[in-house]
Amino acid sequence: MNLWQILNEFNIYSIVFRLLLAMIFGGIIGIERGSKRRAAGFRTYMLVCIASALIMLTNQYISMYFGGSDPARLGAQVISGIGFLGAGTIIVTSHNQVKGLTTAAGLWASAGFGLTVGIGFYEGALAAGILIFLVITVLHGMDNKLASHSRNMEMYLELTENGKLSDVISFAVKNSIQVQHIEFTRPKWGNDNEPLTALVSLRLPKKHLHADVIREFMKLESVYFAERI
């Protein structure tokens, strides 16, 4: 009996190998999220992946030794249940910016990887593990590049004490920038004389980089702070 046959059977060697493989790939996926100080990092991904593999192994054990059980039943509960953990990583910032979606998706993918390893589908697990890692690392830069070249842009503005939003709008019009939507509020603290903050949706002309647009708005006397969101 060769090694591949041993790993595809249900025995102590295959059980340990599957759990170790889940731990390693879960950690690899989590390294990128942890390096960015996200809510779910290195150890969280490891635990999710190991637990998913263990649950699938348990389901397989029940099916083999007790019979009458659907081998995918417990795995299905993991797929739906991981949503609660993923939802906890999604937040809406004070700028109405949604963060944590990639972390939540990564946790869900990590759980799926663990289930795949747990049942012994090594080919699919390894291929998926490599692709997941590429998506959250290599393609991260491409995602940022595409976003920075998009003609649609969301900008957060803080005006100076005597700043006027009309100055910002006039500047946009002069530079062929369409102001599609403005949502402005005052800070939650302070008094009515505090400067305005605004969330502005813009439609840029072609070949305008977001960083260049931000720099131009920052030159206005009415603008104290500006950033892309």
Contacts in CASP RR format, 6 or more apart in sequence:
PFRMAT RR
TARGET T0000
AUTHOR 0000-0000-0000
METHOD contacts of the structure
MODEL  1
MNLWQILNEFNIYSIVFRLLLAMIFGGIIGIERGSKRRAAGFRTYMLVCI
ASALIMLTNQYISMYFGGSDPARLGAQVISGIGFLGAGTIIVTSHNQVKG
LTTAAGLWASAGFGLTVGIGFYEGALAAGILIFLVITVLHGMDNKLASHS
RNMEMYLELTENGKLSDVISFAVKNSIQVQHIEFTRPKWGNDNEPLTALV
SLRLPKKHLHADVIREFMKLESVYFAERI
6 13 0 8 1.000
6 14 0 8 1.000
7 13 0 8 1.000
7 14 0 8 1.000
7 17 0 8 1.000
7 120 0 8 1.000
7 122 0 8 1.000
8 14 0 8 1.000
8 120 0 8 1.000
8 122 0 8 1.000
10 60 0 8 1.000
10 61 0 8 1.000
10 64 0 8 1.000
14 120 0 8 1.000
15 57 0 8 1.000
18 53 0 8 1.000
18 57 0 8 1.000
18 117 0 8 1.000
18 118 0 8 1.000
18 120 0 8 1.000
19 50 0 8 1.000
19 53 0 8 1.000
19 54 0 8 1.000
19 57 0 8 1.000
21 53 0 8 1.000
21 117 0 8 1.000
21 122 0 8 1.000
21 125 0 8 1.000
22 49 0 8 1.000
22 50 0 8 1.000
22 52 0 8 1.000
22 53 0 8 1.000
22 113 0 8 1.000
22 114 0 8 1.000
22 117 0 8 1.000
22 118 0 8 1.000
23 46 0 8 1.000
23 49 0 8 1.000
23 50 0 8 1.000
25 49 0 8 1.000
25 113 0 8 1.000
25 114 0 8 1.000
25 117 0 8 1.000
25 125 0 8 1.000
25 129 0 8 1.000
26 45 0 8 1.000
26 46 0 8 1.000
26 48 0 8 1.000
26 49 0 8 1.000
26 50 0 8 1.000
26 110 0 8 1.000
26 113 0 8 1.000
26 114 0 8 1.000
27 42 0 8 1.000
27 45 0 8 1.000
27 46 0 8 1.000
27 49 0 8 1.000
28 129 0 8 1.000
28 133 0 8 1.000
29 45 0 8 1.000
29 49 0 8 1.000
29 106 0 8 1.000
29 109 0 8 1.000
29 110 0 8 1.000
29 113 0 8 1.000
29 129 0 8 1.000
29 132 0 8 1.000
29 133 0 8 1.000
29 136 0 8 1.000
30 40 0 8 1.000
30 41 0 8 1.000
30 42 0 8 1.000
30 44 0 8 1.000
30 45 0 8 1.000
30 46 0 8 1.000
30 110 0 8 1.000
31 42 0 8 1.000
32 133 0 8 1.000
32 136 0 8 1.000
32 137 0 8 1.000
32 140 0 8 1.000
33 40 0 8 1.000
33 41 0 8 1.000
33 42 0 8 1.000
33 45 0 8 1.000
33 102 0 8 1.000
33 103 0 8 1.000
33 106 0 8 1.000
33 136 0 8 1.000
34 40 0 8 1.000
34 41 0 8 1.000
34 42 0 8 1.000
38 89 0 8 1.000
38 100 0 8 1.000
38 103 0 8 1.000
39 88 0 8 1.000
39 89 0 8 1.000
39 91 0 8 1.000
39 100 0 8 1.000
39 103 0 8 1.000
40 48 0 8 1.000
40 85 0 8 1.000
40 86 0 8 1.000
40 89 0 8 1.000
40 103 0 8 1.000
40 106 0 8 1.000
40 107 0 8 1.000
41 103 0 8 1.000
44 107 0 8 1.000
45 106 0 8 1.000
45 107 0 8 1.000
45 110 0 8 1.000
48 82 0 8 1.000
48 85 0 8 1.000
48 107 0 8 1.000
48 110 0 8 1.000
48 111 0 8 1.000
49 110 0 8 1.000
49 111 0 8 1.000
49 113 0 8 1.000
49 114 0 8 1.000
49 117 0 8 1.000
50 114 0 8 1.000
52 75 0 8 1.000
52 78 0 8 1.000
52 82 0 8 1.000
52 110 0 8 1.000
52 111 0 8 1.000
52 112 0 8 1.000
52 113 0 8 1.000
52 114 0 8 1.000
52 115 0 8 1.000
52 118 0 8 1.000
53 114 0 8 1.000
53 115 0 8 1.000
53 117 0 8 1.000
53 118 0 8 1.000
54 118 0 8 1.000
55 74 0 8 1.000
55 75 0 8 1.000
55 77 0 8 1.000
55 78 0 8 1.000
55 115 0 8 1.000
56 74 0 8 1.000
56 75 0 8 1.000
56 78 0 8 1.000
56 114 0 8 1.000
56 115 0 8 1.000
56 117 0 8 1.000
56 118 0 8 1.000
56 119 0 8 1.000
57 118 0 8 1.000
58 74 0 8 1.000
59 69 0 8 1.000
59 71 0 8 1.000
59 72 0 8 1.000
59 73 0 8 1.000
59 74 0 8 1.000
59 75 0 8 1.000
60 71 0 8 1.000
60 118 0 8 1.000
60 119 0 8 1.000
62 69 0 8 1.000
62 74 0 8 1.000
63 69 0 8 1.000
63 70 0 8 1.000
63 71 0 8 1.000
71 119 0 8 1.000
75 115 0 8 1.000
78 111 0 8 1.000
78 112 0 8 1.000
78 115 0 8 1.000
79 108 0 8 1.000
79 111 0 8 1.000
79 112 0 8 1.000
79 115 0 8 1.000
82 107 0 8 1.000
82 108 0 8 1.000
82 111 0 8 1.000
83 104 0 8 1.000
83 107 0 8 1.000
83 108 0 8 1.000
85 107 0 8 1.000
86 103 0 8 1.000
86 104 0 8 1.000
86 107 0 8 1.000
86 108 0 8 1.000
87 104 0 8 1.000
88 104 0 8 1.000
89 100 0 8 1.000
89 103 0 8 1.000
89 104 0 8 1.000
89 107 0 8 1.000
90 98 0 8 1.000
90 99 0 8 1.000
90 100 0 8 1.000
90 101 0 8 1.000
90 103 0 8 1.000
90 104 0 8 1.000
91 98 0 8 1.000
91 99 0 8 1.000
91 100 0 8 1.000
92 98 0 8 1.000
92 99 0 8 1.000
93 99 0 8 1.000
93 229 0 8 1.000
95 156 0 8 1.000
95 199 0 8 1.000
95 229 0 8 1.000
96 183 0 8 1.000
96 199 0 8 1.000
96 229 0 8 1.000
97 154 0 8 1.000
97 229 0 8 1.000
102 136 0 8 1.000
106 132 0 8 1.000
106 136 0 8 1.000
109 128 0 8 1.000
109 132 0 8 1.000
110 132 0 8 1.000
112 128 0 8 1.000
113 125 0 8 1.000
113 128 0 8 1.000
113 129 0 8 1.000
113 132 0 8 1.000
114 125 0 8 1.000
116 124 0 8 1.000
116 125 0 8 1.000
116 128 0 8 1.000
117 125 0 8 1.000
147 210 0 8 1.000
148 209 0 8 1.000
148 210 0 8 1.000
148 211 0 8 1.000
149 209 0 8 1.000
149 210 0 8 1.000
150 210 0 8 1.000
151 203 0 8 1.000
151 204 0 8 1.000
151 205 0 8 1.000
151 206 0 8 1.000
151 208 0 8 1.000
152 201 0 8 1.000
152 202 0 8 1.000
152 203 0 8 1.000
152 204 0 8 1.000
153 201 0 8 1.000
153 202 0 8 1.000
153 203 0 8 1.000
153 204 0 8 1.000
153 210 0 8 1.000
153 213 0 8 1.000
153 228 0 8 1.000
154 199 0 8 1.000
154 200 0 8 1.000
154 201 0 8 1.000
154 202 0 8 1.000
154 228 0 8 1.000
154 229 0 8 1.000
155 199 0 8 1.000
155 200 0 8 1.000
155 201 0 8 1.000
155 202 0 8 1.000
155 213 0 8 1.000
155 214 0 8 1.000
155 217 0 8 1.000
155 226 0 8 1.000
155 227 0 8 1.000
155 228 0 8 1.000
155 229 0 8 1.000
156 197 0 8 1.000
156 198 0 8 1.000
156 199 0 8 1.000
156 200 0 8 1.000
156 225 0 8 1.000
156 226 0 8 1.000
156 227 0 8 1.000
156 228 0 8 1.000
156 229 0 8 1.000
157 168 0 8 1.000
157 197 0 8 1.000
157 198 0 8 1.000
157 199 0 8 1.000
157 200 0 8 1.000
157 217 0 8 1.000
157 223 0 8 1.000
157 225 0 8 1.000
157 226 0 8 1.000
158 195 0 8 1.000
158 196 0 8 1.000
158 197 0 8 1.000
158 223 0 8 1.000
158 224 0 8 1.000
158 225 0 8 1.000
158 226 0 8 1.000
159 165 0 8 1.000
159 168 0 8 1.000
159 195 0 8 1.000
159 196 0 8 1.000
159 197 0 8 1.000
159 198 0 8 1.000
159 222 0 8 1.000
159 223 0 8 1.000
159 224 0 8 1.000
160 195 0 8 1.000
160 221 0 8 1.000
160 222 0 8 1.000
160 223 0 8 1.000
160 224 0 8 1.000
161 193 0 8 1.000
161 195 0 8 1.000
162 222 0 8 1.000
163 195 0 8 1.000
163 196 0 8 1.000
163 221 0 8 1.000
163 222 0 8 1.000
163 223 0 8 1.000
164 222 0 8 1.000
165 182 0 8 1.000
165 184 0 8 1.000
165 196 0 8 1.000
165 198 0 8 1.000
165 222 0 8 1.000
167 220 0 8 1.000
167 221 0 8 1.000
167 222 0 8 1.000
168 198 0 8 1.000
168 200 0 8 1.000
168 217 0 8 1.000
168 220 0 8 1.000
168 222 0 8 1.000
168 223 0 8 1.000
169 179 0 8 1.000
169 182 0 8 1.000
171 216 0 8 1.000
171 217 0 8 1.000
171 220 0 8 1.000
172 178 0 8 1.000
172 179 0 8 1.000
172 202 0 8 1.000
173 179 0 8 1.000
175 205 0 8 1.000
175 216 0 8 1.000
176 205 0 8 1.000
177 202 0 8 1.000
177 203 0 8 1.000
177 204 0 8 1.000
177 205 0 8 1.000
177 208 0 8 1.000
177 213 0 8 1.000
178 202 0 8 1.000
178 203 0 8 1.000
178 204 0 8 1.000
179 200 0 8 1.000
179 201 0 8 1.000
179 202 0 8 1.000
180 201 0 8 1.000
180 202 0 8 1.000
180 203 0 8 1.000
181 200 0 8 1.000
181 201 0 8 1.000
182 198 0 8 1.000
182 199 0 8 1.000
182 200 0 8 1.000
182 201 0 8 1.000
183 198 0 8 1.000
183 199 0 8 1.000
183 200 0 8 1.000
184 196 0 8 1.000
184 197 0 8 1.000
184 198 0 8 1.000
184 199 0 8 1.000
185 196 0 8 1.000
185 197 0 8 1.000
185 198 0 8 1.000
186 192 0 8 1.000
186 194 0 8 1.000
186 195 0 8 1.000
186 196 0 8 1.000
186 197 0 8 1.000
187 194 0 8 1.000
187 197 0 8 1.000
195 224 0 8 1.000
199 229 0 8 1.000
202 213 0 8 1.000
204 210 0 8 1.000
204 213 0 8 1.000
210 228 0 8 1.000
211 228 0 8 1.000
214 226 0 8 1.000
214 227 0 8 1.000
214 228 0 8 1.000
217 223 0 8 1.000
217 226 0 8 1.000
218 225 0 8 1.000
218 226 0 8 1.000
END
